[in-house]
Amino acid sequence: MTTDTTDSTREVQLDISGMSCAACVSRVERQLEKLDGVEASVNLPLNQAFVKAPVGLEDQVLVEAVSKAGYDATLPGQQQPTQGEDDELESPAVDDAPGAAELKPRLIVSAILTVPLFLISMFTAFQFPHWGWVAMVLSFPVTFWGGWPFHRGAVMAARHGSSTMDTLVSIGVTAAWVYSTVELVLHPTMTAAAGTHDHSLYYETAGVVTTFLLLGRYLEARAKNRASEALRSLLNLAATKATVLRDGQEVVIDAAELQVGDQFVVRPGEKIATDGFVVSGQSAVDTSLITGESVPVEIAEHDTVIGATMNTSGRLVVRATRTGSDTTLAQMGQLVSRAQSEKAPIARLADRISSVFVPIVLVIALVTLAVWWLLGEPATAFRAAVTVLIIACPCALGLATPIGLLAGTGRASQMGILISGPQVLEDSRGVDTVVLDKTGTVTEGNMAVSNVVAFGNRDAEDVLVAAAAVELGSEHPIAQAIVDAGQQHTTLPQVMGFSSTAGGGVTGTILTPDAQYKVAAGRSVFIAEHVEGLTAEHEQMFAEAEAAGATAVWVAIDGQIAGIISLQDQIKATSAAAIAELKDMGLTPILLTGDNEHVARQVAAEVGIDPAHVFAGVQPQDKVDKVKELQAAGRTVAMVGDGINDAPALAQADLGIAMGSGTDVAREAADITVMGSSVTQVSQALQLSRKTLQIIRTNLFWAFAYNTAGIPIAALGLLNPMFAGAAMAASSVLVVLNSLRLTRFGR
C-alpha cells in the first residue's frame, strides 16, 4: 500500500514474513535504511514495515532490500511465495514466526510427554528397569518436534551472523539431549536397576525447558493478531444496508454500493450509511461513536453527517459525499493501523542478553574442549565442554519472562485487569502522563437529570413530572433522560394533543382528575413561542446552568415559565479518588474530550484535574495529534478511553488502557483492558504492570548471574554434569518462587 505524503516522499507499507525477535526487526530496518532517502519502522507484532521512500524509488527495490536481510516482503494483498517443507531452512523467510495455531499442538503434545518424563527422571518411586531408554524416547519428540520453532529460529539467526533467545534454547536443549544419549549409548546398563541415582541423563532438562518456553511463546503469539482484529471490528461498525432513492422509489442496497451523489433515507434508530449532508429532514444524531460527545447533535437541512452514527429521532434524506475508504470511519481505521505501526519495536530483554551471551558461551565451550584435549584428557574435555553448555542452558533465563508474565497477568485477571503481553510491561515503566477520555471513562457516559429549578409557587417535582409526561412521546435521548427521572417519582399523567418539533421541543396537554393544563418543554427559541416572555432573571439562570456544564431545558405550564431542568453526564463516584491516586504515583492526569469547554472544565474541577490540563472539543484525529504532541514534548503517555473515537489515540499512545465497559474496538486497540468501569483500576493496572516488570528483571538478573558464576566452574572441570543439571533446576525454582510473589499483589 502506497500513500503520498509530500512532493518528494511517499509512504509504503510492506508485509514481512519470518521475523521472530527484536534482532530480526533491527536487521530489516538497517537493510532498508541503507537505501538513500529511506526511513523504516518495522512492527514485529504486525509483521509489517512502514517505509518513507523517495517518490522515484520503486516498490520492488524495497522488497529486494528486505530479501537481502533474509526475509520476504510483499505489498498488502499480494500472496506470499510458497515452497515445500524441504526448502524451509534454505529460505527461512517464507514462514512467519510461529503463531498460536502452530504452537498449540506442539505445546499440547510436549506437555503430555513431559509429565511422565519428569516423573520418571526426578523421582525414584516412578523408575523401573531401563527407564533411561523410555526417557530418551519421550524426550525426543519434545526436544526436536516441539522445540522446532526454536531450532528454526536459531538456524535463521546463525545464517545472518547473529544470535537470539532461540539460539540459547536450541543449543541448551540439544546439548542436554545429545549428551544424555551419548552417555546412555556408551553405558546402556546405566539405568538397568530401578531407583538408581548413578546416572548422567538430562532428558528431563530438555523436555521441561522446551515445554515451558513453548508455553511462553504461545501466550505471546495469541496477542499478535490484536491490531488486525481491532481494525476489522472498527470497519464492521459501518451500516451494512442503505435505503436509496431511485426515481422517487426507496430501494434497499448494500451500503458498499453507495456512490457519491446518491440520496438515501435514514429512519429513526438506523445508522447513517455513509458521510454526506442532509437534503431534507430534522433530527438528533448520536455521534458519540465518532466524537465522544454525550449529547446528540441537532441537525437539519445542509448539515453534514458522518457514516456509522445513529439517527435517534426524525426521518432524514442524505446525499452521499464520501464512500468507501474516504469515509470518516475508514480514515479512523487507517489511524488505528498507522498508530500501531509507529510504536517503537520492543527488544526483549532476554534477546538483548543472549545476543552477547551466546557467542561467549560457545567460545568458552570450544576453548574448554580444546584446552582439556591438549592436556591429554579427551573424556574430560567432552564432559567439561558439554557441562558448560548445560550450565549455560537458558532454563532460568528463558523462564524469567514467561513465568513472571504468567504470575503477573494471572493476578491481574483476578483483579479484572487484562495485560496483553510482555511489551506492555516495558511500555508502562516510563509512563509519566495519563490522558483520560471524559465520556464513559471519568463520567458514566449517560445523560441524567442533575437539577430542577422551579419558578414562582411551583414545586420542582411537579415541574419534572409535567415535563416527563409530555416528553414521553419523544424519541430524543434528552427526552428519555427526563422521562426516566420523572418515572422515579410517580406514575406519569395522561397527555393529549402531543406535538413535537424536531430540534426544538414538545408540547401537550396533561389531563388529571382535577384539572388539565398545557405544557411545553424545549430550548430557548422554541419556548419563546409558547410563553408570554422570558425575564432577564430567567435567562441568567438558564445561562448559569449551561455554564456549569449542563444541558438546560425550559419547562412552561399554561404559557408561563415554570422551571429549568438541567441534565449532565454524571461523574463516576470513584473518579476523583482514582485521579488522586495517579497524582500520588507522580503521574500527570490530562482530560481529553470531544465535549464542549464548559462541560470539560466543570468535570475536571470536580475530579481534581488542573484546568491547564484540559483539552475540549477534540475530534478523533485531533486526539491522536494531541498524544503525538505530548510525546514530542518528551512525555511518555498512557491513554485511557472506552469508545470507538478513542481507538486511534489508544493505539498511538505509549500505553493504551481501555475500560472494559467500553467498545470492543477500544479494548482491542489497547495494551491493557480494565474490565470494570472505574478509573481506580487504571492506577492498579499501572502499579501491577510495573511490579511485574520489576520481578521479570530480577529473574533475568539472577538467571544471568547463575550462568556467569557456573560457567567458569564447569570449564575448569570442577562441576559434574549431574550437579550442573541440579543447579539449573534450582535456579528455575528460584525464578518461579520469585514470580509467585506477584500473586500477593494488592492483598
KOLNUTOR-576336 format. One record per residue (C-alpha): residue in one letter; x negated, z negated, y. Coordinates in steps of 0.5 Angstrom, whole numbers, plus 500, padded with zeros to 3 digits. Layout:
! residues N
AXZY;...
! end
This chain:
! residues 747
M500500500;T497502507;T499499514;D497502520;T494496525;T490500531;D488507532;S481506528;T483501523;R489500517;E490495512;V490497505;Q493492499;L490493492;D492490486;I486488482;S485486474;G480482471;M479476475;S479469472;C475465477;A472464484;A466468482;C470474481;V473473488;S466473491;R464479487;V470483489;E469481497;R462482497;Q462489494;L468492499;E465489505;K458493503;L462499506;D462500513;G467497517;V471494512;E473487511;A476484505;S480478503;V482477495;N487473493;L486470486;P493467484;L496474487;N490478483;Q490482490;A486484495;F488485502;V483490506;K482492513;A479499513;P477505518;V482510518;G478515515;L476511509;E480514503;D483509498;Q479512492;V473509496;L475502496;V478503489;E471505486;A468499490;V472494486;S470498480;K462497482;A464490482;G466490474;Y474490476;D480495476;A483496482;T490500484;L495501489;P501497488;G506501484;Q500505480;Q499504473;Q493500470;P489504465;T490503458;Q485502453;G484500446;E482493443;D475495441;D474497449;E476490451;L469488452;E466495454;S471495460;P473488462;A477489468;V482493464;D486486462;D488481467;A485474467;P489471461;G496469463;A501464461;A504469456;E497470452;L495463453;K501459450;P501462443;R493460443;L495453445;I500452440;V496454434;S490451437;A494444438;I497445431;L490446427;T486441432;V490435430;P488435423;L481437424;F480431429;L483426424;I479428418;S473428422;M473422426;F477417421;T474416414;A481414412;F483421412;Q477424409;F477427402;P471430398;H468436401;W472435407;G467439412;W469445409;V476444411;A474442418;M470449418;V476453416;L481449421;S476450427;F474457426;P481460429;V481455434;T474456437;F474463436;W481466437;G484460441;G478460445;W477468446;P479467453;F473463455;H468467451;R471474454;G470471461;A463468459;V461475457;M464478463;A460474468;A454475464;R455482465;H455481472;G449476472;S453470474;S456464470;T462460471;M466455467;D468460462;T460460460;L460453459;V466452455;S463458451;I456456450;G458449448;V464450443;T460456440;A454452439;A457446436;W461450431;V455454429;Y450448429;S455445424;T456451420;V448452419;E448444417;L454445412;V451451409;L444448408;H447442406;P453444402;T454437399;M454433406;T461431405;A462431398;A463424398;A470422402;G469417407;T461418409;H458418416;D452421414;H453428417;S452432423;L458436423;Y461437430;Y467441429;E472437432;T468437438;A469445438;G476444437;V478439442;V474442447;T478448446;T485446446;F484441452;L481447456;L487452454;L492447456;G489446463;R488454463;Y495455461;L498450466;E494454472;A497460469;R504458470;A503457477;K500464478;N507468479;R510464484;A508468490;S512475487;E518470485;A519468492;L519475494;R524477489;S528471491;L528473498;L530480497;N535478493;L539474498;A541481501;A548484501;T549488494;K555492497;A558495503;T564497506;V563503510;L568507514;R568515512;D574519515;G577513517;Q578510510;E574504507;V569506501;V565501498;I558503496;D551500494;A548496500;A542500499;E545507500;L547505507;Q544510512;V542508520;G548510524;D553508518;Q559504520;F561498516;V566493515;V565485515;R570481513;P570473514;G566470508;E562476507;K555478508;I553483513;A550488509;T544490514;D541490521;G546493526;F550492532;V558490533;V562496534;S569492534;G571485533;Q569478535;S567472530;A562467529;V556469525;D552463521;T545466522;S541459519;L538464514;I534467519;T534463525;G535456522;E540455528;S545450525;V551452530;P554459528;V553464533;E559467537;I558475537;A562480540;E562488541;H555491543;D552484540;T546485535;V547482528;I542481522;G543483515;A544478510;T547473515;M554470514;N560472517;T565466518;S571468521;G573474525;R573482522;L567486524;V565493524;V558494525;R554500526;A547500522;T541501526;R536499521;T536499513;G531498507;S524496509;D525496516;T531490516;T529483518;L530480511;A525486508;Q520484514;M520477512;G519478505;Q513482508;L511476512;V511472506;S507476502;R502477508;A501470509;Q500468502;S494473502;E491470508;K490464504;A482462503;P481463496;I479457492;A473456489;R474451483;L469445483;A467446476;D466453477;R461451483;I457446479;S457451473;S454457477;V448453478;F448448472;V449453466;P443457468;I439451468;V442448461;L440455458;V433455461;I432447458;A434449451;L430455451;V424451453;T425446449;L426450443;A419454445;V415447446;W417444439;W416450436;L409451439;L408444437;G409446429;E416443429;P421448428;A426444425;T426439431;A425445435;F432448433;R435441433;A433439440;A435445443;V442445440;T442438442;V441440449;L447445448;I451440445;I450434450;A451440456;C458442453;P463441458;C467437455;A468431460;L466437466;G472441463;L477436462;A475433469;T480437473;P486439468;I486431465;G486429473;L491434474;L496432469;A496425470;G497426478;T502431477;G506427472;R506421476;A508426482;S514429478;Q516421476;M517421484;G520427485;I514431487;L512438484;I505440486;S504447484;G496447482;P489444483;Q488449489;V494445493;L489438492;E484442496;D489444501;S491437502;R485434503;G483436510;V491436513;D491433520;T497436523;V504436520;V509442522;L516440521;D522444521;K528441524;T535443521;G535441514;T528437514;V529432519;T536433520;E542433515;G543441517;N551440517;M555439524;A559433524;V563429530;S558425533;N562422539;V569423542;V570421549;A578420552;F580421559;G586417562;N590413558;R588417551;D586414545;A579417542;E582417535;D589421538;V584426541;L580427535;V587428531;A590432535;A584437536;A583437528;A590438527;V590445531;E583447528;L586446521;G588453522;S581456524;E575458519;H570457524;P565452522;I565447528;A573447527;Q571445520;A567439522;I572437527;V578437521;D573433517;A572428522;G580428523;Q582427516;Q577421515;H582417520;T589420518;T593425515;L594431520;P600432523;Q604439522;V602444527;M607450529;G605456533;F598456531;S593461535;S586463535;T582467540;A575469537;G569466540;G574462545;G578456542;V585455538;T592453541;G598450537;T604445538;I604439534;L610436531;T611429530;P618425528;D618422535;A615428540;Q612435540;Y606437544;K602443545;V594442544;A588447546;A581446544;G575450545;R570452550;S570452558;V572459559;F578458554;I580451556;A580453563;E586458562;H590452559;V589447564;E591446571;G584444573;L577441571;T575436575;A567435577;E567429574;H570432567;E565438568;Q559433569;M561429563;F561436559;A554438561;E551431560;A554431552;E551438552;A544436555;A544430550;G543436544;A551436542;T555442542;A561440546;V569442545;W574441550;V581438548;A587439552;I594436551;D600439555;G596442560;Q592436561;I584435559;A585429554;G578429552;I571432550;I569432542;S561432541;L558435535;Q551434532;D547436526;Q546429524;I538426524;K537423517;A536416516;T529416513;S526421518;A524416524;A520412518;A517417515;I514420521;A511413523;E508414516;L505420518;K502418524;D499412520;M496417516;G492420522;L497426522;T500429528;P507431527;I510437530;L517439531;L518447530;T525449530;G530455532;D535451535;N535450543;E530446547;H536440549;V537439541;A530439539;R527434544;Q533430543;V532430536;A524429537;A525423541;E530419536;V525420531;G518419535;I515426536;D511427542;P515431547;A509436548;H509437540;V516440540;F517448540;A524450540;G528457540;V522459535;Q524465530;P521466523;Q516471525;D514466531;K514460526;V508464523;D505465529;K505458531;V502456525;K496461526;E495459533;L495451530;Q490454525;A486458530;A485451534;G481448528;R487444525;T489444518;V496445518;A502443513;M508446514;V515442512;G521446511;D527448507;G530454509;I529462508;N527462515;D521457513;A518461507;P513465511;A511459515;L510455509;A506461506;Q502461512;A500454512;D494451509;L499447505;G506449504;I511443503;A519445501;M524440501;G528440494;S535440497;G533447501;T533454498;D529457492;V525462497;A523456501;R521452494;E517458491;A513460498;A511452498;D505449495;I509442494;T516441493;V519434494;M526434490;G529429495;S531430502;S527425505;V521426509;T518420506;Q517424500;V512428504;S508423506;Q508420499;A506427497;L500428501;Q498421499;L498422492;S495429492;R489426496;K488421491;T489426485;L483430488;Q479424489;I480422482;I478429480;R472429484;T470422481;N471425474;L467431476;F461427479;W461422472;A461428468;F456432471;A451425471;Y452424464;N450431463;T444430467;A442424464;G443426457;I439433457;P432430458;I433425453;A436431448;A430435450;L425430448;G428430441;L430423442;L437424441;N440425434;P446431435;M451426432;F450421438;A450427443;G457428440;A459421440;A456420447;M460427449;A466424446;A465417450;S465421457;S471424455;V475418454;L472415461;V475421464;V481420461;L482413463;N480414470;S485419471;L490415468;R489410474;L494415477;T500413473;R500407477;F500410484;G506407488;R507402484;
! end
